[in-house]
Amino acid sequence: TGVASGDTSVLGSNMASTWQKTQDFYNWALENGDPRTDPWLLVYSPFPVTLLFTLYLFFVALGPRLMQKWEPLRLKGLLVAYNLALVALSAYMFYEFLVTSVLANYSYLCQPVDYTQTNIYWHQMARVCWWFFFSKVIELLDTVIFILRKKPEQVTFLHVYHHGTMLFNWWAGVKYVPGGQAFFIGMLNSFVHIFMYLYYGLASLGPQMQRYLWWKRYLTLLQLCQFVAIAVHSAYNLFTECPFPDGFNLAVFLYILSLIVLFLNFYYWTYLGGKQEKLT
């Protein structure tokens, strides 16, 4: 009994120590962000985005089952408005990233974050970084719409992984490095999303638009080119003296490698594998 009691005591002590370390890390994460962006919506604590992501996963898991009792929703008008709104938002963000980086004389090779209040462009760049993060919150609706329209084949691992991870990646970006060379990722991704949501918007108009959507394959290639450019950019800064946190560069590099692998797999099975099967 003494041994069992001792084991229980040790287990309880280890659990208490782990809980304390978790609390300490959480407090550190809260207090060591950029104080200029902490007051902005969804930024100060990781709890709101974690809750959003948890609800998102629940809907991904349970939504198709709930929709079994219902006819698929058409949502044609909503789809057109939603996609065109995201085209407009993406164009706005691309413009802001590009113009602000030029006006602020940003380096496209290595740009540290300016944590001072002296640069008149810091707020403009941080603000568009926040909008880019918030666009990732909005884009969770992509999945919701697929499920409501009963298109489960669209809700792939790649789709859920990409949407979920971008939410957390850009929360961390706005929380800790709102600006700096993170702008390069946001600028490229906004540019790609102009065409991506334009494609979705045109496709939502109906089957009569299919003959105008021959460029889907090239859209995937554009996405892959974007990822390669970001990977090269991050790798370059890992091996040079760039005063931008190496931890962020390494995280971006490894994450982008995962997306390259997943998108290459998608490209193969969508544009190459399927054609080979048809030929045989």
C-alpha positions as CSV (number, residue, x, y, z in Angstrom):
1,T,0.0,0.0,0.0
2,G,2.9,2.3,0.8
3,V,4.4,1.7,-2.7
4,A,1.1,2.4,-4.4
5,S,0.6,5.5,-2.3
6,G,4.1,6.7,-3.2
7,D,3.4,6.0,-6.9
8,T,0.2,8.0,-6.7
9,S,2.0,10.9,-5.0
10,V,4.7,11.0,-7.6
11,L,2.1,10.9,-10.4
12,G,0.2,13.7,-8.8
13,S,3.4,15.8,-8.4
14,N,4.3,15.2,-12.1
15,M,0.9,16.2,-13.2
16,A,1.0,19.4,-11.1
17,S,4.4,20.2,-12.5
18,T,3.3,19.7,-16.1
19,W,0.2,21.9,-15.4
20,Q,2.3,24.6,-13.9
21,K,4.7,24.5,-16.9
22,T,1.7,24.7,-19.3
23,Q,0.4,27.7,-17.4
24,D,3.8,29.4,-17.4
25,F,4.1,28.9,-21.1
26,Y,0.6,30.2,-21.8
27,N,1.3,33.3,-19.7
28,W,4.6,33.8,-21.5
29,A,2.8,33.5,-24.9
30,L,0.3,36.1,-23.8
31,E,2.7,38.6,-22.5
32,N,5.5,38.4,-25.1
33,G,3.6,39.4,-28.2
34,D,3.8,42.8,-29.9
35,P,1.9,45.1,-27.6
36,R,0.8,47.2,-30.5
37,T,-1.4,44.4,-32.0
38,D,-2.5,42.8,-28.7
39,P,-5.7,44.9,-28.5
40,W,-6.8,43.9,-32.0
41,L,-9.7,41.4,-32.5
42,L,-8.7,37.7,-31.8
43,V,-5.0,38.6,-31.3
44,Y,-4.1,38.7,-27.6
45,S,-4.9,35.1,-26.6
46,P,-4.7,31.9,-28.6
47,F,-8.0,30.8,-27.0
48,P,-10.4,32.4,-29.5
49,V,-8.7,30.9,-32.6
50,T,-8.4,27.6,-30.8
51,L,-12.1,27.6,-30.1
52,L,-12.9,28.5,-33.7
53,F,-10.7,25.7,-34.9
54,T,-12.3,23.2,-32.5
55,L,-15.8,24.2,-33.7
56,Y,-14.5,24.0,-37.3
57,L,-13.3,20.4,-36.7
58,F,-16.6,19.4,-35.1
59,F,-18.5,20.7,-38.1
60,V,-16.1,18.9,-40.5
61,A,-16.7,15.6,-38.5
62,L,-20.5,16.0,-37.8
63,G,-21.7,18.2,-40.6
64,P,-21.9,15.5,-43.3
65,R,-23.9,13.3,-41.0
66,L,-26.3,16.1,-40.2
67,M,-26.8,16.9,-43.9
68,Q,-27.8,13.3,-44.6
69,K,-31.3,14.2,-43.6
70,W,-31.4,17.3,-45.8
71,E,-31.2,18.1,-49.5
72,P,-28.0,19.9,-50.6
73,L,-28.3,23.6,-50.4
74,R,-27.8,25.4,-53.7
75,L,-26.6,28.8,-52.3
76,K,-25.9,30.1,-55.8
77,G,-26.4,33.8,-55.0
78,L,-24.5,33.5,-51.7
79,L,-21.7,31.7,-53.4
80,V,-21.2,34.3,-56.1
81,A,-21.3,37.1,-53.5
82,Y,-18.9,35.3,-51.1
83,N,-16.3,34.5,-53.7
84,L,-16.4,37.9,-55.3
85,A,-16.1,39.5,-51.9
86,L,-12.9,37.4,-51.3
87,V,-11.6,38.4,-54.7
88,A,-12.0,42.0,-53.6
89,L,-10.5,41.5,-50.2
90,S,-7.5,39.6,-51.7
91,A,-6.9,42.3,-54.3
92,Y,-7.0,44.9,-51.5
93,M,-4.5,43.0,-49.3
94,F,-2.2,42.4,-52.3
95,Y,-2.2,46.1,-53.1
96,E,-1.6,47.1,-49.4
97,F,1.3,44.6,-49.0
98,L,2.9,45.7,-52.3
99,V,2.5,49.5,-51.9
100,T,3.3,49.6,-48.2
101,S,6.5,47.5,-48.7
102,V,7.6,49.8,-51.5
103,L,6.9,53.0,-49.6
104,A,8.5,51.7,-46.4
105,N,11.6,50.6,-48.5
106,Y,11.3,47.0,-47.4
107,S,13.9,44.5,-48.5
108,Y,12.5,41.6,-50.4
109,L,15.5,39.4,-49.2
110,C,15.6,40.2,-45.5
111,Q,13.3,42.5,-43.6
112,P,13.3,42.5,-39.8
113,V,10.2,43.6,-37.9
114,D,10.3,47.2,-36.8
115,Y,9.0,47.2,-33.2
116,T,9.5,51.0,-32.8
117,Q,6.9,53.7,-33.3
118,T,9.2,55.8,-35.5
119,N,8.4,54.2,-38.8
120,I,5.2,55.8,-40.1
121,Y,4.3,52.7,-42.1
122,W,4.4,50.1,-39.3
123,H,0.7,50.5,-38.5
124,Q,-0.3,50.2,-42.2
125,M,1.7,47.0,-42.6
126,A,0.6,45.5,-39.3
127,R,-3.0,46.3,-40.2
128,V,-2.9,44.5,-43.5
129,C,-1.2,41.5,-41.8
130,W,-4.2,41.5,-39.4
131,W,-6.6,41.6,-42.3
132,F,-4.7,38.7,-43.9
133,F,-5.1,36.7,-40.7
134,F,-8.8,37.6,-40.5
135,S,-9.3,36.4,-44.1
136,K,-8.2,33.0,-42.9
137,V,-11.0,33.1,-40.4
138,I,-13.4,34.0,-43.1
139,E,-12.1,31.2,-45.4
140,L,-13.2,28.6,-42.9
141,L,-16.6,29.1,-44.5
142,D,-15.2,27.4,-47.7
143,T,-15.5,24.1,-45.8
144,V,-18.9,25.0,-44.3
145,I,-20.3,25.7,-47.8
146,F,-18.9,22.5,-49.3
147,I,-20.6,20.5,-46.5
148,L,-23.9,22.4,-46.8
149,R,-23.9,21.7,-50.5
150,K,-23.2,18.0,-49.8
151,K,-19.8,18.0,-51.6
152,P,-17.8,15.9,-49.1
153,E,-15.2,15.0,-51.8
154,Q,-14.0,18.6,-51.7
155,V,-13.3,18.4,-47.9
156,T,-10.0,16.5,-48.2
157,F,-7.2,16.3,-45.7
158,L,-5.3,18.9,-47.8
159,H,-8.2,21.3,-47.6
160,V,-8.8,20.9,-43.8
161,Y,-5.0,20.9,-43.0
162,H,-4.4,24.0,-45.1
163,H,-7.3,26.0,-43.7
164,G,-6.7,25.1,-40.1
165,T,-2.9,25.6,-40.0
166,M,-3.0,28.9,-41.9
167,L,-5.4,30.2,-39.1
168,F,-2.8,29.5,-36.4
169,N,0.2,30.5,-38.5
170,W,-1.1,33.9,-39.1
171,W,-2.4,34.4,-35.6
172,A,1.2,33.9,-34.5
173,G,2.4,36.2,-37.3
174,V,0.2,39.1,-36.1
175,K,0.8,38.4,-32.5
176,Y,4.6,38.3,-32.6
177,V,5.9,39.5,-36.0
178,P,3.3,41.8,-37.6
179,G,5.3,42.9,-40.6
180,G,8.9,42.3,-41.4
181,Q,9.5,39.7,-44.1
182,A,6.2,37.9,-43.2
183,F,4.7,40.5,-45.6
184,F,6.2,38.5,-48.5
185,I,4.1,35.4,-47.7
186,G,0.9,37.5,-47.3
187,M,1.6,39.4,-50.6
188,L,2.1,36.2,-52.7
189,N,-0.8,34.4,-51.1
190,S,-3.2,37.3,-51.6
191,F,-2.2,37.5,-55.3
192,V,-2.9,33.8,-55.8
193,H,-6.2,34.1,-54.0
194,I,-7.4,36.7,-56.4
195,F,-7.4,34.1,-59.1
196,M,-8.5,31.2,-56.9
197,Y,-11.7,32.9,-55.7
198,L,-12.3,34.3,-59.1
199,Y,-12.3,30.7,-60.4
200,Y,-14.7,29.6,-57.6
201,G,-16.9,32.6,-58.3
202,L,-17.2,31.8,-62.0
203,A,-17.7,28.0,-61.3
204,S,-20.6,28.9,-58.9
205,L,-22.5,30.5,-61.8
206,G,-23.3,27.0,-63.2
207,P,-22.3,24.3,-65.7
208,Q,-22.4,26.8,-68.6
209,M,-19.2,28.4,-67.3
210,Q,-17.2,25.2,-67.5
211,R,-15.8,26.0,-70.9
212,Y,-14.3,29.2,-69.5
213,L,-12.6,27.4,-66.6
214,W,-9.9,25.5,-68.6
215,W,-7.2,27.2,-66.5
216,K,-7.8,25.3,-63.2
217,R,-4.6,23.3,-63.8
218,Y,-2.6,26.5,-64.2
219,L,-4.1,27.8,-60.9
220,T,-2.7,24.8,-59.1
221,L,0.7,25.4,-60.8
222,L,0.5,29.0,-59.6
223,Q,-0.1,27.8,-56.1
224,L,2.9,25.5,-56.3
225,C,5.1,28.3,-57.7
226,Q,4.0,30.4,-54.7
227,F,5.1,27.7,-52.2
228,V,8.4,27.2,-53.9
229,A,9.1,31.0,-53.8
230,I,8.3,31.1,-50.1
231,A,10.4,28.0,-49.4
232,V,13.4,29.6,-51.2
233,H,12.9,32.9,-49.4
234,S,12.7,31.3,-45.9
235,A,15.7,29.0,-46.6
236,Y,17.8,31.9,-47.8
237,N,17.2,33.7,-44.5
238,L,18.1,30.7,-42.5
239,F,21.6,30.7,-43.9
240,T,22.2,34.4,-43.9
241,E,22.6,37.0,-41.2
242,C,19.0,38.3,-41.2
243,P,17.6,39.8,-38.0
244,F,14.3,38.0,-38.4
245,P,13.6,35.2,-35.9
246,D,15.1,32.0,-37.2
247,G,12.4,30.0,-35.4
248,F,9.7,31.6,-37.6
249,N,11.8,31.1,-40.8
250,L,12.3,27.4,-39.9
251,A,8.6,26.9,-39.1
252,V,7.6,28.6,-42.4
253,F,10.1,26.5,-44.3
254,L,9.0,23.2,-42.9
255,Y,5.3,24.1,-43.2
256,I,5.7,25.1,-46.8
257,L,7.5,21.8,-47.6
258,S,4.5,20.0,-46.3
259,L,2.2,22.0,-48.6
260,I,4.5,21.4,-51.6
261,V,4.3,17.6,-51.0
262,L,0.5,17.7,-50.5
263,F,-0.2,20.0,-53.5
264,L,2.1,17.9,-55.7
265,N,0.1,14.8,-54.7
266,F,-3.1,16.7,-55.5
267,Y,-1.7,17.8,-58.9
268,Y,-0.6,14.2,-59.8
269,W,-3.9,12.5,-59.0
270,T,-6.1,15.3,-60.4
271,Y,-4.2,16.1,-63.7
272,L,-1.9,13.1,-64.3
273,G,-3.1,10.0,-62.5
274,G,-6.7,10.4,-63.6
275,K,-5.7,10.9,-67.3
276,Q,-3.5,7.8,-67.1
277,E,-6.4,5.8,-65.7
278,K,-8.7,7.0,-68.5
279,L,-6.1,6.0,-71.2
280,T,-5.8,2.5,-69.8
